[in-house]
C-alpha cells in the first residue's frame, strides 16, 4: 500500500457503488464494498459481476488485491472515507425515497471512530440530504464529533454503457461540503484529478483528454448541480422529440435540424436525438425530484413538467405510428427489438420497451421481444408482461406483422434487412431510434423524418 493510499468503505453495490469501488481501487486505495444482499456479495467474491457494464468485470478482476466485499459495516471503523451509494427511488408523487440512505447512515454511525472521517453522499439525493445525514450521525454515532465526522456531497455523472470512461476521465468532479473535508476528498481523488494513474486496458485514456475540472462548493449547491444537470439533459431530449413532431408535419428532417442547431457551440449536438425518449434510473427520477422540491417550497416548475409530459407522449407516438399502418393490432404479431433502456447495459428501469409491450398487450397483439443482453433480467423483472423471448433477431422477426426498434444496439444497426424481410408476414418497421439508413422494400416509420435517410451534411 502506497503512502497516499486511503481506506474506503462503499455502501451499496449497484451501478454507482460498483463503479465507485472499482475506480478507487484502481487509484490505489484499499476498498471494501458493503451490501446487505448476501447473494450479491457472494457473486462479487467469486468474481461474478451482477450488472452488465462494458469493461467493469475486467477492471474489478485487475484490482481485486485492493478490494474486499462484506455484508457488515465493520470496515467503516478503519475507513478514512465512507461512500453512501444506495438507491433513492421515487415515490408516487415523485419525491425521492430516502429510506435506504437513512438506513445506511444509521448502520454506519456506530462504527465511526475517533479519527477524521468523511461520509460522502454519492447517491442522487434531494437538496438538504447532507444536513439530514449529518443529523442521523449525531443521533446514532456514540463517538460523534462535528469536527472529525464531516458529510460531503460528491454526485456521480456516469452514463450506463460508458461508466468506466466517465469515471476515469470525467468532465468535472463536484465536491460540496466544509473545506477540511474537501481537502481529504482532494487527497482521495488526487490520482484522478492529476491523471497520474495508469489507464486500464479496458478503458484507455482519450488522446485529447487532459484533466477534470474540480468544483468545490457547498453541500446544497453540489446536490442541486446533480439534479439540474440531469434535468437539463432531459429537457434537451424532450425538446428534440417535440421539434421532431413538428418536423413530420412540415416536411423537415429532425436529423438535419438537430445537426444544424447542434453546430451552435452554445447548444451542442449531444442529447438532441429524437426517438422513444429517455429511460433509465436518472432522468425521470431527477426531473420528478426537482418538481417535488419546487412543490415543497410552493414553486411551480412548468418547464420540467412539460419535459416529462413530452417524454410520456413519445411512447404513445410510436404506437400511433404502428396503428396507422396495420389498423387493429388484435391478433397481430409485433416484434420489439431492444428491451434495455439504452445499448450496452441490461438496465430495464423505465425502459420505453416496457411501456410499448404493456400497451401492445392491452391492444391484443402477440408480442415477441429480443435484446442482446437484457432478456435474463427481463425474465425476472418483467414477469407481469406477456411476450415471447426470441433466441435471435431472425427468430424474433419470423412471421411478424410489424417490428418496433426500441433500443439502438449496434447489432440492430448492422442488420441486413433485405435478408430478414422475407421471413416477416408484414413489412412494417417502426424505427423508434432512427438507425435505419438505407432504403428498404418496407413501410419504415422513423421519428421526425422521412425514412430511410437524411441528406448528407456538408461542412
Secondary structure, 3 states (H helix, E strand, C coil): CCCCCCEEEEECCCHHHHHHHHHHHHCCCEEEEECCCHHHHHHHHCCCCCCCECCHHHHHHHCHHHEEEECCCHHHHHCCEEEECCCCCECCCCCECCHHHHHHHHHHHCCCCCCCEEEEECCCCCCCHHHHHHHHHHHHCCCCCCCCEEEEECCCCCCCCCHHHHHHCCCEEEEECCHHHHHHHHHHCHHHHHCCCCCCCCCCCCCCCCCCEEEEECHHHHHHHHHHHHHHHHHHHHHHHHHHHHHHHHCCCHHHHHHHHHCCCCCCCCCCCCCCCCCCCCHHHHHHHHHHHHHHCCCCCHHHHHHHHHHHHHHHHHHHHHHHHHCCCCCCEEEEECCCCCCCECCCCCCHHHHHHHHHHHCCCEEEEECCCCHHHHHHHCCCCCCEECCCHHHHHCCCCEEEECCCCHHHHCCCHHHHHHHCCCCEEEECCCCCCCCCCCEEEECCCCCCCCCCCCC
